[in-house]
Amino acid sequence: MILNAIKESPMPYMTSSGFHAATAKKYRVDSELPAISETIANNTEENRLLAILTAPSGTQKLHHYLEAAIKTRDVEAKTATMAMKVWRVMSTLSSNKLPVPDAGVCPDGQLLYTWSKSEHHFELEIFPSGLGEFFYLNRLTDEMWDCEYNIGDSIPDEAKEKLNLFSL
Amino acid sequence: MTSINHPSYPFPTIQEVVCEVRFRLDKSWDASFYSEFLKKIEEQFPTFEPTAAPVILHINEQPGEAAGFSVPLVIRYKHSSRNLLLQLSENRIVVNALPAYPGWQQVSEDIRYAWRKLCEVVRPIEIERIGLRYINSIARSAEDEPLGRWLAPSDYVPPAIFQARREFAAQISKRLTDEDRITVKVFERTNPTNRFGDIVFDIDRIIEKNMAADESSLLENTTRLHNEVWNVFVSAKTDDLERLLQGEFL
């Protein structure tokens, strides 16, 4: 519609510095500036914005995955609910910069969150009992670290440091 | 205007909040305002960049006058730690809150901050327009998932689109009074990270009238708009959407 209007306009014009200060009052400007989510371009900086904008979708996909696992009885609803809660805690801790983890279901009803970035690998295993276990592996140096964790407690400092490796 | 009591969702579907305020000054716009504004906010917004601006169409109000268009200069300022942007352009300032949605209290504080800092640079004598837009994005979980799983028919979500499995889009634009209008869009959108695509529920509530340029008036008006956006959202929210927002399961 805008393009058509421009084509039909008898004297379309543009200024180099922006709006028409002298004549602005003569015109009714209807358009709002577009939302950021409508103007993302394909470049490095905008890719970071795109990752931020699609984060809720990633969390929703995690919810859908857990819901499907409940339906197939691979995991209990209470374990899935704990998993969503702990994901929120970790996401908030990282100021929403931690990517949504890959999730998997283990044979005994545990859930496994994993993050992987270059040589770094990090896991959180969530057991139906409410116990969790962090695990880190550096694939280059074979450095390993693990730690037990009660779901709902504050995240241990060393786990926070490891998670920072994966921040956007 | 006080904010009504809204629940706070742990997993909001809000992809972006856009608050745009247009104002009138006691003098002409000056390009130096962009850098002066930066000086006022740079502790929190240390980086800035000009953006790829949209074309703005100017509609003539007087017969015989030519319509035209312009490409406005828009400077985007980025918060140092939060997913928050301010955009400044001639006679308008925009606050863009990106995920995760921090809640209305924080967003209204951000609007207050932006306006206060702007008023340290220029002297708005009047606010002419306020728009508050909430863009919700809901990831579909299956190819054949009906829209009705997430949204219910309402005054702003027409029943007809629930008959379509795919490729639906609806827009309701309504002038509520001479000064108030609302535009609500519901449509399907592709998402490179979700093969089933997303449902977008976009609520844009606008006031167009001459308003006092003081901070309390601005916040009163934006709070009223927020309450009304909330009412539109909640009137179309299904139980499944509530569970998604809460991170709960049946």
Chai-1 contact restraints between the chains, C-beta under 6 A:
chainA,res_idxA,chainB,res_idxB,connection_type,confidence,min_distance_angstrom,max_distance_angstrom,comment,restraint_id
A,I2,B,L57,contact,1.0,0.0,6.0,A-B,restraint_1
A,A5,B,L57,contact,1.0,0.0,6.0,A-B,restraint_2
A,I6,B,F69,contact,1.0,0.0,6.0,A-B,restraint_3
A,S9,B,A67,contact,1.0,0.0,6.0,A-B,restraint_4
A,P10,B,A66,contact,1.0,0.0,6.0,A-B,restraint_5
A,M11,B,A66,contact,1.0,0.0,6.0,A-B,restraint_6
A,P12,B,G68,contact,1.0,0.0,6.0,A-B,restraint_7
A,P12,B,F69,contact,1.0,0.0,6.0,A-B,restraint_8
A,Y13,B,G68,contact,1.0,0.0,6.0,A-B,restraint_9
A,M14,B,S70,contact,1.0,0.0,6.0,A-B,restraint_10
A,M14,B,V71,contact,1.0,0.0,6.0,A-B,restraint_11
A,T15,B,S70,contact,1.0,0.0,6.0,A-B,restraint_12
A,G18,B,P72,contact,1.0,0.0,6.0,A-B,restraint_13
A,G18,B,L73,contact,1.0,0.0,6.0,A-B,restraint_14
A,G18,B,E90,contact,1.0,0.0,6.0,A-B,restraint_15
A,F19,B,S70,contact,1.0,0.0,6.0,A-B,restraint_16
A,F19,B,P72,contact,1.0,0.0,6.0,A-B,restraint_17
A,F19,B,E90,contact,1.0,0.0,6.0,A-B,restraint_18
A,A21,B,S28,contact,1.0,0.0,6.0,A-B,restraint_19
A,A21,B,W29,contact,1.0,0.0,6.0,A-B,restraint_20
A,Y27,B,H58,contact,1.0,0.0,6.0,A-B,restraint_21
A,R28,B,I59,contact,1.0,0.0,6.0,A-B,restraint_22
A,R28,B,E61,contact,1.0,0.0,6.0,A-B,restraint_23
A,V29,B,I56,contact,1.0,0.0,6.0,A-B,restraint_24
A,V29,B,H58,contact,1.0,0.0,6.0,A-B,restraint_25
A,S31,B,I56,contact,1.0,0.0,6.0,A-B,restraint_26
A,E32,B,E20,contact,1.0,0.0,6.0,A-B,restraint_27
A,E32,B,G131,contact,1.0,0.0,6.0,A-B,restraint_28
A,L33,B,V94,contact,1.0,0.0,6.0,A-B,restraint_29
A,P34,B,P54,contact,1.0,0.0,6.0,A-B,restraint_30
A,A35,B,E16,contact,1.0,0.0,6.0,A-B,restraint_31
A,A35,B,V18,contact,1.0,0.0,6.0,A-B,restraint_32
A,A35,B,I135,contact,1.0,0.0,6.0,A-B,restraint_33
A,I36,B,E16,contact,1.0,0.0,6.0,A-B,restraint_34
A,I36,B,N96,contact,1.0,0.0,6.0,A-B,restraint_35
A,S37,B,Q15,contact,1.0,0.0,6.0,A-B,restraint_36
A,S37,B,E16,contact,1.0,0.0,6.0,A-B,restraint_37
A,I52,B,N83,contact,1.0,0.0,6.0,A-B,restraint_38
A,I52,B,L98,contact,1.0,0.0,6.0,A-B,restraint_39
A,I52,B,P99,contact,1.0,0.0,6.0,A-B,restraint_40
A,L53,B,Q15,contact,1.0,0.0,6.0,A-B,restraint_41
A,T54,B,T193,contact,1.0,0.0,6.0,A-B,restraint_42
A,A55,B,P99,contact,1.0,0.0,6.0,A-B,restraint_43
A,P56,B,T13,contact,1.0,0.0,6.0,A-B,restraint_44
A,P56,B,P99,contact,1.0,0.0,6.0,A-B,restraint_45
A,S57,B,A139,contact,1.0,0.0,6.0,A-B,restraint_46
A,S57,B,N191,contact,1.0,0.0,6.0,A-B,restraint_47
A,S57,B,N194,contact,1.0,0.0,6.0,A-B,restraint_48
A,T59,B,F11,contact,1.0,0.0,6.0,A-B,restraint_49
A,Q60,B,A139,contact,1.0,0.0,6.0,A-B,restraint_50
A,K61,B,A139,contact,1.0,0.0,6.0,A-B,restraint_51
A,H63,B,L244,contact,1.0,0.0,6.0,A-B,restraint_52
A,H64,B,S141,contact,1.0,0.0,6.0,A-B,restraint_53
A,E67,B,F249,contact,1.0,0.0,6.0,A-B,restraint_54
A,I70,B,F249,contact,1.0,0.0,6.0,A-B,restraint_55
A,A77,B,F249,contact,1.0,0.0,6.0,A-B,restraint_56
A,A80,B,F249,contact,1.0,0.0,6.0,A-B,restraint_57
A,M84,B,G247,contact,1.0,0.0,6.0,A-B,restraint_58
A,R88,B,P10,contact,1.0,0.0,6.0,A-B,restraint_59
A,N96,B,A100,contact,1.0,0.0,6.0,A-B,restraint_60
